[in-house]
Amino acid sequence: MGNTSDRSIAYQISGLTKTYYTGEIAVKALRGVDLDIRQGEIMILLGPSGSGKSTFLNLIGGLDTPTGGNILFEGQDLSGQDERFLTEYRRNYAGFVFQFYNLIPSLNARENVALVSDIVPDPLPVEEALDMVGLKARADHFPSQLSGGEQQRVAVARALVKKPKVLLCDEPTGALDSATGIKVLDALAGVNEKLGTTTIIITHNAAIAALGDRVLHFADGRIVKEERNEKRQVASALTW
């Protein structure tokens, strides 16, 4: 996608904190994150388990609410909003891809994707969404007839059929071998290229960092390091 510095800001995040309580014990999952995310960039989040990556993703995706700080999405503050507002935000603007595919076994690939297209105002055609992830020819196959990588690509198609402005991916290749994972990453990069979707990918795999415009390293609830790639690598060039 080239240089992201001239793009508009998708998210402005300031002083973001999240504390969970187990009885009287407070667990500080995020300890003050400040970050701007530009429209159309691919951002990779690296860090050990418990470093705050998934909490951060859940907060900007409207799946959870912060303890403190602000999340502005296109100038609108997500923090402190009620569940109805956040449901509309998730439905209309955010797509999610998780480590486990969560496809409905009794529905074929086309029907799994159509479930989402039926609830958004201006969806992509289902066949087009499947074609973007290289699965148009597998539209009539059920999850049990698809490989793990194919199931994950159906999950990507399901997320992108709503034409989300942001695609939030939590360990999307975590359950896959490297060759299969590369196909999923290639699909995500293709969506970013064709639709300009801001894409944030959590991974434990440092090799994936080369796919992004920026790489953020999380530790102990903070961003401890930020790197920029002058040029993104294509997924097929990644090795791990």
C-alpha positions as CSV (number, residue, x, y, z in Angstrom):
1,M,0.0,0.0,0.0
2,G,3.0,2.3,0.2
3,N,3.5,5.2,2.7
4,T,0.7,5.5,5.2
5,S,1.8,8.9,6.6
6,D,-0.5,10.9,4.3
7,R,-3.7,8.9,5.2
8,S,-6.4,10.1,7.5
9,I,-6.6,8.8,11.1
10,A,-8.9,5.9,11.7
11,Y,-8.4,5.7,15.5
12,Q,-7.0,8.2,18.0
13,I,-6.3,6.3,21.2
14,S,-5.1,8.1,24.4
15,G,-4.4,7.0,27.9
16,L,-6.2,3.7,27.4
17,T,-6.4,1.4,30.4
18,K,-8.2,-1.7,31.4
19,T,-8.3,-3.3,34.8
20,Y,-10.0,-6.6,35.5
21,Y,-10.9,-7.7,39.0
22,T,-10.8,-11.3,40.4
23,G,-12.4,-10.9,43.8
24,E,-10.3,-8.2,45.4
25,I,-7.3,-8.7,43.1
26,A,-6.8,-6.1,40.3
27,V,-5.2,-7.2,37.1
28,K,-4.0,-4.3,35.0
29,A,-4.3,-5.6,31.4
30,L,-3.6,-2.2,29.8
31,R,-1.6,0.5,31.5
32,G,-2.0,3.6,29.4
33,V,-1.8,3.2,25.6
34,D,-1.5,6.2,23.3
35,L,-1.7,5.5,19.6
36,D,-2.9,6.8,16.3
37,I,-3.9,4.2,13.6
38,R,-4.1,5.4,10.1
39,Q,-6.8,4.4,7.6
40,G,-5.8,1.5,5.4
41,E,-2.7,0.5,7.2
42,I,-1.8,-3.1,8.2
43,M,-0.6,-3.1,11.8
44,I,1.0,-6.2,13.5
45,L,0.8,-6.6,17.3
46,L,3.5,-8.7,18.8
47,G,4.1,-9.8,22.4
48,P,3.8,-12.7,24.9
49,S,0.6,-14.0,26.2
50,G,-0.8,-11.6,28.8
51,S,0.9,-8.6,27.4
52,G,-2.3,-6.8,26.6
53,K,-2.7,-7.4,22.8
54,S,-6.1,-9.1,22.8
55,T,-7.4,-6.7,25.4
56,F,-6.4,-3.8,23.2
57,L,-8.1,-5.4,20.2
58,N,-11.3,-6.1,22.1
59,L,-11.5,-2.5,23.2
60,I,-11.0,-0.9,19.8
61,G,-13.4,-3.5,18.4
62,G,-16.1,-2.5,20.9
63,L,-16.2,-6.0,22.4
64,D,-15.2,-4.6,25.8
65,T,-15.1,-1.1,27.4
66,P,-12.0,0.6,28.8
67,T,-11.5,1.4,32.5
68,G,-9.9,4.7,31.5
69,G,-8.8,6.7,28.5
70,N,-10.4,7.4,25.1
71,I,-10.9,5.6,21.8
72,L,-11.9,7.9,19.0
73,F,-13.0,6.2,15.8
74,E,-13.2,8.7,12.9
75,G,-13.7,11.4,15.6
76,Q,-16.4,9.6,17.5
77,D,-15.6,8.5,21.1
78,L,-16.3,4.8,21.6
79,S,-15.4,4.8,25.3
80,G,-18.4,5.1,27.7
81,Q,-20.9,4.2,25.0
82,D,-23.8,1.8,25.8
83,E,-24.1,-1.7,24.3
84,R,-26.6,-0.6,21.7
85,F,-24.2,1.9,20.3
86,L,-21.3,-0.6,20.4
87,T,-23.4,-3.3,18.6
88,E,-24.1,-0.9,15.8
89,Y,-20.4,0.0,15.6
90,R,-19.4,-3.7,15.4
91,R,-22.1,-4.5,12.9
92,N,-21.4,-1.6,10.5
93,Y,-17.6,-0.9,10.8
94,A,-15.6,-3.7,12.4
95,G,-14.9,-7.2,11.1
96,F,-13.4,-9.9,13.3
97,V,-11.3,-12.9,12.6
98,F,-10.2,-15.2,15.5
99,Q,-7.9,-18.2,15.8
100,F,-10.9,-20.6,15.7
101,Y,-13.2,-20.3,12.8
102,N,-16.6,-20.6,14.5
103,L,-18.3,-21.7,11.3
104,I,-21.7,-23.3,11.5
105,P,-21.2,-27.0,10.5
106,S,-24.7,-27.5,9.0
107,L,-24.2,-24.5,6.6
108,N,-21.9,-24.5,3.5
109,A,-19.3,-21.8,2.9
110,R,-21.7,-19.6,1.0
111,E,-24.4,-19.8,3.7
112,N,-21.9,-19.1,6.5
113,V,-20.9,-15.9,4.8
114,A,-24.5,-15.0,3.9
115,L,-25.4,-15.0,7.6
116,V,-23.5,-11.7,8.0
117,S,-24.5,-10.2,4.6
118,D,-28.1,-10.5,5.7
119,I,-27.7,-8.1,8.7
120,V,-25.7,-5.3,7.2
121,P,-27.0,-2.4,5.0
122,D,-24.6,-2.6,2.0
123,P,-22.8,-6.0,1.9
124,L,-20.5,-7.3,-0.8
125,P,-22.0,-10.0,-2.9
126,V,-21.3,-13.3,-1.1
127,E,-19.7,-14.8,-4.2
128,E,-17.4,-11.8,-4.5
129,A,-16.3,-12.1,-0.8
130,L,-15.5,-15.8,-1.3
131,D,-13.6,-15.0,-4.6
132,M,-11.5,-12.4,-2.7
133,V,-10.2,-15.2,-0.5
134,G,-9.8,-17.7,-3.3
135,L,-12.7,-19.9,-2.4
136,K,-15.4,-19.2,-5.0
137,A,-15.1,-22.7,-6.3
138,R,-15.7,-24.1,-2.7
139,A,-18.8,-22.2,-2.0
140,D,-21.0,-25.3,-1.8
141,H,-18.7,-27.2,0.6
142,F,-19.5,-27.6,4.2
143,P,-16.8,-26.9,7.0
144,S,-16.1,-30.6,7.4
145,Q,-15.2,-30.8,3.7
146,L,-12.7,-27.9,4.0
147,S,-9.2,-27.8,5.3
148,G,-8.3,-25.6,8.3
149,G,-6.9,-22.9,6.1
150,E,-10.0,-23.0,3.9
151,Q,-12.2,-22.7,6.9
152,Q,-10.2,-19.7,8.2
153,R,-10.5,-18.1,4.7
154,V,-14.3,-18.6,4.9
155,A,-14.1,-16.8,8.3
156,V,-12.2,-13.9,6.6
157,A,-14.9,-13.8,3.8
158,R,-17.6,-13.7,6.5
159,A,-15.8,-10.7,8.1
160,L,-15.2,-8.8,5.0
161,V,-18.7,-9.3,3.4
162,K,-19.9,-6.4,5.5
163,K,-17.2,-4.1,3.9
164,P,-15.8,-3.2,7.3
165,K,-13.6,-0.2,7.7
166,V,-11.4,-2.1,10.1
167,L,-10.5,-5.8,10.2
168,L,-9.4,-7.1,13.6
169,C,-7.6,-10.4,13.6
170,D,-6.6,-12.3,16.8
171,E,-4.1,-15.0,16.0
172,P,-5.7,-15.8,12.6
173,T,-2.9,-18.3,11.7
174,G,-2.4,-19.6,15.2
175,A,-4.0,-23.0,14.5
176,L,-2.4,-23.4,11.1
177,D,0.8,-24.7,9.6
178,S,3.1,-22.2,7.8
179,A,2.0,-23.0,4.2
180,T,-1.7,-22.8,5.1
181,G,-1.2,-19.7,7.3
182,I,0.5,-17.9,4.4
183,K,-2.7,-18.4,2.3
184,V,-4.7,-16.8,5.0
185,L,-2.3,-13.9,5.4
186,D,-2.4,-13.5,1.6
187,A,-6.1,-13.2,1.7
188,L,-6.0,-10.6,4.5
189,A,-3.4,-8.5,2.6
190,G,-5.6,-8.8,-0.6
191,V,-8.6,-7.5,1.3
192,N,-6.5,-4.6,2.6
193,E,-5.3,-3.9,-1.0
194,K,-8.7,-4.1,-2.7
195,L,-10.9,-2.5,-0.1
196,G,-8.5,-0.3,1.8
197,T,-9.5,-1.9,5.1
198,T,-7.5,-0.9,8.1
199,T,-6.2,-4.3,9.3
200,I,-4.8,-5.1,12.7
201,I,-3.3,-8.6,13.3
202,I,-2.3,-10.1,16.6
203,T,0.3,-12.8,16.4
204,H,3.0,-14.6,18.4
205,N,4.9,-15.2,15.2
206,A,7.6,-12.5,14.6
207,A,8.0,-13.6,11.0
208,I,4.6,-12.1,10.2
209,A,5.8,-8.6,11.2
210,A,7.2,-8.1,7.7
211,L,3.6,-8.1,6.3
212,G,2.7,-4.9,8.1
213,D,3.2,-1.2,7.7
214,R,3.9,-0.9,11.4
215,V,4.8,-3.4,14.1
216,L,3.9,-2.7,17.8
217,H,5.5,-4.7,20.6
218,F,3.4,-5.1,23.7
219,A,4.7,-6.0,27.2
220,D,3.0,-5.7,30.6
221,G,0.1,-3.8,29.2
222,R,2.1,-1.2,27.3
223,I,3.5,-0.6,23.8
224,V,7.2,-0.9,24.5
225,K,8.5,-0.6,20.9
226,E,7.2,0.5,17.5
227,E,8.8,-0.4,14.2
228,R,7.9,0.7,10.6
229,N,8.5,-1.3,7.5
230,E,9.6,0.8,4.5
231,K,8.0,-1.8,2.3
232,R,5.6,-4.6,3.2
233,Q,6.5,-8.1,2.2
234,V,4.0,-10.2,0.3
235,A,2.7,-13.2,2.3
236,S,4.3,-15.7,0.1
237,A,7.8,-14.3,0.9
238,L,7.3,-15.0,4.6
239,T,9.1,-17.9,6.2
240,W,8.7,-19.4,9.7
